[in-house]
Amino acid sequence: MPPVQQKTRQQTKMKQFIYFIRKEFFHLWRDKRTLFILFGMPLMQILIFGFALTNEVKNAKIGILDNSKDEMTTEIINELEASRYFDIEENIHSNADLEKAFQSGRIKMAVVFPDRFQDELMHTNKAPIQLIGDATDPNVANTLINYASAIILDYQEHMKGFQQYPYTINSEVRMLYNPQMKGSYNFVPGVMAMVLMLVCAMMTSISIVREKEMGTMEVILVSPIVPIRVVIAKMVPYFLLSSVNIASILLLSVFVLEVPIQGNLVLLVSECLLFTVTVLALGLLISSVAGSQQVAMLISLMGLFLPTVMLSGFMFPVENMPIPLQVISNIVPAKWFYYIVKNIMIKGLGFTYVWKETLILLGMTVFFMVVSVKRFKTRLE
Amino acid sequence: MRALRILLEKEFRQVFRDPAILRMMFIMPAVQLIVMPLAADYEVKNVKICIVDYDHSTYSQKLTNKIVASNYFKLVDYTDSYEKALEHVEKDEADVVLQIPAQFEKQLVKEDKSTLFLALNAINGVKANLGGAYLRSIISDFNRDVRLDWIQMPRFNPVPLIEITSLNWFNPLMNYRFFMVPGILVILVTMTGAFLSALNIVKEKEVGTIEQINVTPIRKYQFILGKLLPFWVLGLIILTIGLIIAYVIYGIVPVGNILTIYIFAAIYLLAVLGLGLLVSTLVDTQQQAMLISFFMMMIFILLGGLYTSIDSMPGWAQTFTKFNPVSYFIEVMRMVVLKGSSLYDIRSHLGIVFIFGVVLNSFAVWNYKKRS
């Protein structure tokens, strides 16, 4: 073959490829409703979850059974009420009331003062207070009891007639990275991982199956275009769409949720783009495995949603999980991405701290791509 | 009535003929219910601590030993450089840094007063708060030991002492799984029901078979009912499988009456499926149906109180949860399974979800047009 002819063949191939990408763009562009959802959904989610999701405990409803009703119990109750952790539920006058309030879920914790609390404290120097937590949610119960104990102990330290002990150790506490203890610092990187993961995986997972279902796949199969180009052409429009989403998510995080980007912006954006490609490739893999749109969607949503939320480490600490799950969590791409974003965005660390995780994402991408191209059948069964 | 029966027969056949969907409908929730609760453990334990000791005294040794001996902390590094400790935090190898300053013991003995520095990784606020609280309680314990070394305590309490005792009701062992399993089951039932019903009508639109139904004398409400009932049955089957898994694997036996759960679930499923069908009548393609219903589900689920407590959400989000059917079912499930609440206790939940069901299904019937 003379070299000139070879060159023109190359050009036609390139042209084919570009036409193919254009075709995919048209698909995406013409479905305005889907497009609207794809742009709107991540924004809404980052806003809703950024503001509403927090595992801080505040304004928890508590019941108080004050059998003593003296000066001191009133003071302690005031202290509890003044803290931002507790809201006091009125109308509790007996053990039966207390039980009913717990039963119906109206209160999360109860503080029980015995009768003659102050008398006993003043005369025997000792008096009990009972804290009862609703341990259906053990975490909240534990936290509330800890907070309440701290408030009561604080009150005791500053009680009238109390003199300072000698040999006192003070502790000074510094909150690193998140001095205001805002929940969004933890959740924004997590929500970013979740939103990108789900939008990208779902969209691409449908795209190939859809052609199969509609029958247009046959047209593609008889065309001279090679599988890898079909697969890549499918990714391009969604990749661009995701880039827009990444930009808007970052803007919202910084200006609306006030989560600053401490690290290098270029590094952060490139990591986001890398993750997008990983997930797009995962979506294509699902697409080449699934037989119908319904199956593809069920896999990419049901199959990816819970593992992403639960195993990526932003809701539940990975080190608490049983060992087999810790191992499994390693194959969840969102876990690595969450780690990377947290380190760059919140801690402000550089590439030297995340290169291993970046490499893992890169490896996953290559793996997904290779498998989905291999599985892309050039004939219909 | 006959029309409805025939329609139901068609729907059931369609569902059972697709083994891939059927498999996924039952196996995926089952697997997730078995695996996911194992991951759901918020409990703060094994807080990783790094101790920076500039003092190297008997007291700093004693304090270190006391911290290591407690069950809460895992000592990552014992060093004399704060920079090194901070690097551990940066790499996520440590959560807490305790810095014992030089002259700590000397100051304590000579000046009656000394200060320790704690630095907590506060990205996860809860962990930081609890880790800090544990550490401070160990320090104050240590403080008491030190005082005992130096002063003769009187036999009786010299100062008033409030004794705090705590009790954990409903779940005395503080088992997190009792809390998570019922909630995850709700989510799985909801997701399967909502997605499948949302995809159903629109699939007929996409494939074109809806035209055939439109020319039959089947009434609109019969059509919707025919779509609703098969998934309603499937939803209850998934719930049953889930409850069996909860019992066999996690040993969870509902404290309350199991019938209460079923009564609520029956009505709840009507609401969820109604929502799915409404979406299905609104959209043109399966893709749109999936996106919209997924978008709603994600918000419903994450704001439903399974993962984070509704009480700590801002006001507008709490108002929103009043319109969130998922949050009602999660609450009811926990109330019945863990606290043994009765039908009477959950009557308001039941009423509200019933209204949801009626409204959503009427909308779906109204919105379904027999011509394109």
Interface residues (C-beta under 8 A of the other chain):
Chain A: D31 R33 T34 I37 L38 M41 M44 Q45 I48 F49 F51 A52 L53 T54 N55 E56 V57 K58 N59 A60 K61 F102 Q103 S104 G105 K108 L121 M122 N125 K126 A127 P128 I129 Q130 L131 I132 G133 D134 A135 T136 D137 P138 N139 V140 A141 N142 T143 I145 N146 S149 A150 I152 L153 Y155 Q156 M159 F162 Q163 Y165 P166 Y167 T168 I169 N170 S171 E172 V173 R174 M175 L176 Y177 N178 P179 M181 K182 G183 Y185 N186 L198 M202 I206 R210 G291 S292 Q293 Q294 V295 M297 L298 I299 L301 M302 G303 F305 L306 P307 V309 M310 L311 M315 F316 P317 E319 N320 M321 P322 L325 I328 S329 Y339 K342 N343 I346 K347 L349 Y353
Chain B: D18 A20 I21 M24 M28 P29 Q32 V35 M36 L38 A39 A40 D41 Y42 E43 K45 N46 V89 E90 K91 D92 L108 V109 D112 K113 S114 T115 L116 F117 L118 A119 L120 N121 A122 I123 N124 G125 V126 K127 A128 N129 L130 G132 A133 L135 R136 I139 S140 F142 N143 V146 R147 W150 I151 F156 N157 P158 V159 P160 L161 I162 E163 I164 T165 S166 L167 N168 W169 F170 N171 P172 M174 N175 Y176 F178 F179 I184 I187 M191 T192 F195 L199 K203 V283 D284 T285 Q286 Q287 Q288 M290 L291 I292 F294 F295 M298 I299 L302 L303 Y307 T308 S309 D311 S312 M313 P314 A317 E331 R334 M335 L338 K339 G340 S341 D345
